[in-house]
Amino acid sequence: MIRRASLVIVGALMGATAMSVLYSAGVPAQAAGTSTYKELSIFGDVFERIRAQYVTPPDEEKLVENAINGMLTSLDPHSVYMNAKDAADMQTQTRGEFGGIGIEVTMEDDMVKVITPIDDTPGAKAGILAGDFIAEINGESVRGLKLEEAVDKMRGEVNTPIKLTILRKGADKPIELSIVREIIPIRAVKSRVEGDVGYLRVISFTEKTYDDLEAAIEKIKADVPADKLKGYVLDLRLNPGGLLDQAIYVSDAFLERGEVVSTRSRDPEDTRRFNASAGDLTDGKPLVVLVNGGSASASEIVAGALQDLKRATVVGTRSFGKGSVQTIIPMGEKGALRLTTALYYTPSGKSIQGTGIEPDIKVEQPLPEELQGKVRAEGESALKGHIKGQNENDEGSGSVAYVPPEAKDDLQLNYALDLLRGVKTDPSFPADPQKAVVAK
């Protein structure tokens, strides 16, 4: 099977709609007209007036950065200038690893609460337990810090020490720990066996996603004999996207042939097509893909490819609807420019920009009572200044992005499992699982 395309992928948009690709920073720019240079001259004059006469001395670097971002946000919500720190954070996300101690945390009562330590990481080895509260980091109280700020303080260069003050229920006094940071891998794929079905949840599309997926499939095959395995569920719900090449590889993992996706920029000659190669990792087993309003960008590429090529049945609710590609252009030591340069198209030639992926079988997941009225269905079409898609209509894109914490309450997952097992839960849908996963 192919596993490497000609793209160089370097980053992803932090947040709910990420997909970025770097082709080249050396594309020649067209010369601006005379009127444009006059406008730039006015910009320079305004900058000098602010620098010289504003009531307090301004941060000049911040002024320029905000001016650049003002220009970019007038284009679309995904084009942005990243300073050196933001660019480094983006690379950390897409690389799929970072220097740290290996704990999953949240914020509670103005302290950092440990959800769980990750196995075989410095945090776990040091004895940090789920439910512990981190009160101080290197002697500094975490009270008043945002969760992101506290996490930044715990991350750092590999082989550097960090001191934590832990409060533990039942302990007589605070626990002082000194831990040395190591490289912490970010799991891009989680998997398990649901009886006779393999469950694969792709969390994000980082540099490690395909490798993690391949390993997960091999483990499921080892755990369940081929004659007992009914098929696979590929869960892309709440997946914000990530790297384009990884979306291609993940799609190809389930395909023997066919176009996975194409990208088209304003120059027709820049159209690029990416095809699958022979070699289905799942040996053609039936496949159901789950999507919801939190499935965006790279995850929509996978869902669209598997749906159009009739390799899988897509179950859930309409996806987010981000059909654009961002090019990352390094700007020396000052950061990077993330610029929307193309739209992508599913194998059938359809752009999902502003519309999203419509599931083959719509299965709503009701919100629990405590979330009623607090979670809204918003997609790409609701973003201010978004690029209007060619198929966009008043219905727009997106749906409620919610997945229950307990599998027993997950209607979409349980519907997918019933399809693969041939349980007739929909009178209009075939009971035969092999037919079920290709019926449209």
C-alpha positions in Angstrom: 0.0 0.0 0.0 1.1 3.6 -0.5 1.8 5.5 2.6 3.6 8.6 1.4 2.3 11.3 -0.9 4.3 14.2 -2.4 2.8 16.8 0.0 4.8 18.2 2.8 2.4 18.7 5.8 3.4 20.9 8.6 0.5 22.1 10.6 -3.1 22.2 11.6 -5.5 24.9 12.7 -6.0 24.8 16.5 -9.6 24.5 17.3 -12.6 22.9 15.6 -11.8 23.2 11.9 -8.3 22.2 11.1 -6.5 21.1 8.0 -3.3 22.6 6.7 -0.9 21.7 3.9 2.4 23.3 2.8 3.2 23.0 -0.9 5.9 25.7 -1.2 6.8 29.1 0.2 8.6 30.0 -3.1 5.6 30.8 -5.3 6.2 34.1 -7.1 3.7 36.8 -6.2 2.2 39.1 -8.8 3.3 42.7 -8.6 0.8 45.0 -6.9 -0.7 47.9 -8.8 0.2 51.5 -8.3 -2.9 52.2 -6.2 -2.1 49.3 -3.9 1.3 50.8 -3.2 -0.3 54.1 -2.4 -2.6 52.4 0.2 0.5 50.7 1.7 2.1 54.1 2.0 -1.0 55.3 3.9 -0.6 52.3 6.2 3.0 53.3 6.9 2.0 56.9 7.7 -0.7 55.7 10.1 1.7 53.3 11.8 4.2 56.2 12.3 1.6 58.5 13.7 0.5 55.9 16.3 4.1 55.1 17.2 5.0 58.7 17.7 1.8 60.3 19.1 -0.4 57.7 20.8 -1.1 58.6 24.4 1.1 55.7 25.7 4.0 54.0 23.9 2.4 51.2 21.9 3.8 47.7 21.4 5.0 48.0 17.9 5.3 44.3 17.2 1.8 43.8 18.4 0.5 46.6 16.2 2.0 45.0 13.1 0.7 41.5 14.1 -2.8 42.8 14.6 -2.7 44.7 11.3 -1.7 41.6 9.5 -4.4 39.5 11.2 -7.0 42.2 10.4 -6.1 41.8 6.7 -6.3 38.0 6.9 -9.6 37.8 8.8 -11.2 39.9 6.1 -10.6 36.9 3.8 -12.0 34.0 5.7 -12.1 32.5 9.3 -9.2 30.1 8.7 -6.5 32.5 7.2 -4.3 33.8 10.0 -0.8 35.0 10.9 0.9 32.9 13.6 3.6 34.4 15.7 6.6 32.2 16.7 4.9 30.7 19.7 1.6 30.0 17.9 3.6 28.4 15.0 5.5 26.2 17.5 2.3 25.2 19.2 0.8 24.2 15.8 3.8 22.1 15.0 3.5 20.3 18.4 -0.1 19.5 17.7 0.6 18.1 14.2 3.7 16.2 15.2 1.7 14.2 17.7 4.1 14.5 20.6 5.5 17.0 23.1 7.9 17.3 26.0 5.9 16.9 29.2 5.0 14.5 32.1 2.0 12.7 30.6 -1.2 13.5 32.4 -4.7 14.4 31.2 -6.1 17.3 33.2 -9.0 19.6 33.6 -9.7 22.7 35.8 -11.8 22.4 39.0 -12.0 24.7 42.0 -9.2 26.9 40.6 -6.8 24.0 40.6 -5.7 21.6 38.0 -7.4 18.2 38.5 -5.8 15.0 37.1 -8.2 13.1 34.9 -5.8 10.2 34.4 -2.0 9.7 34.2 -0.9 8.2 30.8 0.7 4.7 31.2 4.5 4.5 31.1 5.0 8.3 31.4 6.9 10.3 34.0 3.7 11.4 35.7 2.5 7.8 36.1 5.9 6.6 37.2 6.1 9.4 39.8 2.9 8.2 41.4 0.4 10.8 40.2 -3.2 9.4 40.5 -6.5 10.2 38.9 -8.3 12.7 41.1 -5.2 14.4 42.4 -5.1 18.2 42.4 -2.1 20.1 41.3 -1.9 23.2 43.5 1.6 24.5 42.5 3.9 24.2 39.5 7.5 25.0 40.3 6.4 26.8 43.5 3.9 29.0 41.7 0.2 28.6 42.6 -2.1 27.6 39.8 -4.9 29.7 41.1 -5.7 32.5 38.7 -4.2 30.6 35.8 -6.2 29.4 32.8 -6.0 25.7 32.1 -4.0 26.4 28.9 -1.5 28.4 30.9 -1.1 25.7 33.5 -0.6 23.1 30.7 2.1 25.3 29.1 4.0 25.5 32.4 4.0 21.7 32.7 5.2 21.2 29.2 8.8 21.9 28.3 12.0 20.6 26.9 12.8 16.9 27.3 15.1 16.0 30.2 14.2 19.2 32.2 12.8 18.9 35.7 9.5 20.2 37.0 8.3 20.4 40.6 4.6 19.8 41.4 2.7 20.2 44.7 -0.1 17.7 44.8 -3.2 17.7 47.0 -4.7 14.2 47.4 -7.8 13.2 49.2 -7.0 11.4 52.4 -3.4 12.6 52.5 -2.3 14.5 55.7 -0.2 17.0 53.8 0.6 18.2 50.3 2.8 15.8 48.3 5.9 17.3 46.7 7.0 15.6 43.4 10.1 16.3 41.2 9.6 14.9 37.7 11.8 15.0 34.6 10.0 15.7 31.4 10.1 13.1 28.5 8.6 12.9 25.0 4.9 12.2 25.4 3.2 10.7 22.4 -0.4 11.9 21.7 -2.7 9.1 20.9 -4.4 9.9 17.6 -6.4 6.7 17.5 -8.2 4.8 20.3 -9.6 1.3 19.7 -11.4 -1.5 21.4 -13.4 -4.6 20.6 -17.2 -4.4 20.9 -17.9 -8.1 21.0 -17.6 -9.1 17.4 -17.0 -5.6 16.0 -13.8 -3.6 15.9 -14.2 0.0 17.1 -11.7 2.7 15.8 -11.9 6.2 17.0 -9.7 8.7 15.2 -9.2 11.7 17.5 -7.3 13.9 15.2 -5.1 13.8 12.1 -1.5 14.2 13.2 1.7 12.8 11.8 1.0 9.6 13.8 -2.6 8.9 12.8 -2.1 6.4 10.1 0.5 4.4 12.0 -1.8 4.4 15.1 -4.7 3.2 12.9 -2.6 0.4 11.4 -1.5 -0.8 14.8 -5.1 -0.6 16.1 -6.5 -2.7 13.2 -3.8 -5.3 13.7 -4.6 -5.6 17.4 -8.3 -6.1 16.7 -7.5 -8.8 14.1 -5.3 -10.5 16.8 -8.1 -10.3 19.3 -11.0 -11.5 17.1 -10.8 -14.3 14.6 -11.5 -13.3 11.0 -14.6 -15.5 10.8 -16.1 -14.0 13.9 -15.3 -10.3 13.1 -18.5 -8.7 11.7 -16.8 -5.5 10.6 -15.5 -2.1 11.9 -16.9 1.2 13.2 -14.8 4.2 12.2 -15.7 7.0 14.7 -14.9 10.5 13.3 -17.3 12.3 15.7 -15.8 15.4 17.4 -12.7 15.1 15.2 -11.6 18.6 14.3 -9.4 17.5 11.4 -5.6 18.0 10.9 -3.2 17.0 8.2 -4.4 16.4 4.6 -1.9 13.6 3.9 -3.1 11.7 6.9 -6.7 12.0 5.8 -5.6 10.4 2.5 -3.7 7.6 4.2 -6.6 6.8 6.5 -9.0 6.7 3.6 -6.6 4.5 1.7 -6.4 2.1 4.6 -9.9 0.9 3.8 -9.8 1.2 0.0 -8.4 -0.9 -2.9 -8.7 1.8 -5.6 -10.4 5.1 -6.6 -9.8 8.8 -6.1 -9.7 9.8 -2.5 -9.9 13.6 -2.9 -8.9 16.4 -5.2 -7.8 20.0 -4.3 -8.4 22.9 -6.6 -7.0 26.4 -6.3 -7.8 29.5 -8.3 -5.3 28.4 -11.0 -6.9 25.4 -12.8 -3.4 24.0 -13.5 -2.9 23.6 -9.7 -5.6 20.9 -9.4 -4.2 17.9 -7.6 -5.8 14.4 -7.4 -4.9 11.7 -4.8 -5.8 8.1 -5.5 -5.9 5.0 -3.3 -3.7 2.1 -3.9 -4.4 -1.6 -3.5 -4.4 -3.1 -0.1 -7.4 -2.8 2.3 -6.1 -3.2 5.9 -9.5 -4.5 7.0 -9.6 -7.2 4.2 -12.9 -5.8 2.9 -14.8 -6.2 6.1 -18.0 -4.1 6.4 -17.5 -0.6 7.6 -19.7 2.0 9.2 -18.4 5.6 9.7 -19.9 7.9 12.4 -20.0 11.7 12.0 -21.6 14.6 13.7 -21.4 18.4 13.8 -17.9 18.1 15.4 -16.5 16.2 12.4 -14.6 18.7 10.3 -12.1 19.1 7.5 -9.8 16.1 7.3 -12.4 13.9 8.9 -14.9 15.0 6.3 -12.4 14.0 3.6 -12.3 10.5 4.9 -16.1 10.3 5.4 -16.7 11.7 1.9 -14.3 9.4 0.2 -15.6 6.2 1.9 -19.2 7.3 1.2 -18.7 8.3 -2.5 -16.7 5.1 -3.2 -19.4 3.0 -1.5 -16.9 1.5 0.9 -18.9 2.5 4.0 -22.2 3.6 5.3 -22.1 7.0 7.0 -24.3 7.2 10.1 -25.0 10.2 12.4 -25.8 13.8 11.7 -24.5 16.4 9.2 -20.8 17.2 9.6 -19.2 20.7 10.1 -18.8 21.6 6.5 -15.2 22.9 6.2 -14.0 22.2 2.7 -11.0 24.5 2.4 -7.3 23.8 2.5 -4.7 26.1 4.2 -1.1 26.5 3.1 1.4 27.1 5.8 4.1 29.6 4.6 7.0 30.0 7.0 7.9 33.7 7.7 11.4 33.4 8.9 11.8 33.5 12.7 8.7 35.6 13.0 6.2 32.7 12.6 4.1 31.5 9.8 1.2 32.5 7.5 -1.7 30.2 7.3 -3.5 31.1 4.0 -6.5 29.4 2.4 -5.3 28.4 -1.0 -7.7 25.7 -2.3 -11.0 23.9 -1.8 -11.2 20.1 -1.7 -13.6 17.9 -3.5 -14.9 14.4 -2.7 -14.5 11.6 -5.3 -17.9 12.5 -6.9 -16.6 16.0 -7.6 -18.6 17.6 -4.8 -17.4 20.4 -2.6 -18.7 20.2 1.0 -17.8 23.8 1.8 -20.6 25.2 3.9 -22.8 22.1 3.5 -20.9 19.2 5.2 -21.3 15.5 4.7 -24.9 14.3 4.8 -25.0 10.8 6.5 -26.6 7.9 4.6 -28.6 7.2 7.7 -29.5 10.1 10.0 -29.4 9.1 13.7 -29.9 12.0 16.2 -28.1 11.8 19.6 -30.4 13.6 22.1 -28.7 15.9 24.6 -29.0 15.1 28.3 -31.3 17.4 30.3 -28.4 19.5 31.8 -27.1 20.4 28.3 -30.5 21.3 26.8 -30.3 24.9 25.4 -26.5 25.1 26.1 -25.2 23.3 23.0 -26.0 24.8 19.6 -25.7 23.3 16.1 -23.1 25.5 14.3 -21.1 24.6 11.3 -18.8 26.3 8.8 -21.8 28.2 7.3 -22.4 30.0 10.6 -18.8 31.4 10.7 -18.6 35.1 9.9 -16.8 35.7 6.6 -16.6 32.0 5.6 -16.2 31.2 1.9 -19.6 30.5 0.5 -19.7 26.9 -0.9 -21.0 26.2 -4.4 -23.7 23.9 -2.9 -24.5 26.0 0.1 -28.1 26.7 0.9 -30.2 28.2 3.7 -30.0 24.8 5.5 -26.3 25.3 6.1 -23.9 22.9 7.6 -23.2 21.4 11.0 -25.3 19.7 13.7 -25.1 19.2 17.4 -21.6 17.9 18.4 -22.2 15.6 21.3 -21.1 12.1 22.2 -22.3 10.4 25.5 -19.5 9.4 27.8 -21.1 5.9 28.3 -21.3 3.6 25.2 -24.7 2.3 26.4 -26.2 5.8 25.9 -24.6 6.2 22.5 -27.5 5.8 20.0 -25.3 6.4 17.0 -22.7 3.9 18.0 -25.3 1.3 18.9 -27.1 1.8 15.6 -23.8 1.2 13.8 -23.2 -2.0 15.8 -26.7 -3.2 14.9 -26.1 -2.6 11.2 -22.9 -4.6 11.2 -24.5 -7.4 13.1 -27.5 -7.5 10.7 -30.0 -6.5 13.3 -33.0 -4.8 11.5 -33.4 -1.5 13.4 -34.8 0.4 10.3 -37.5 -1.3 8.2 -36.2 0.4 5.1 -32.6 -0.8 5.6 -31.4 -4.3 4.6 -30.7 -6.8 7.4 -27.8 -8.4 5.7 -24.7 -6.7 7.1 -22.7 -6.9 3.9 -25.5 -5.3 1.9 -26.1 -2.8 4.8 -22.7 -1.2 4.6 -22.9 -0.5 0.9 -26.6 0.4 0.5 -27.2 4.0 -0.3 
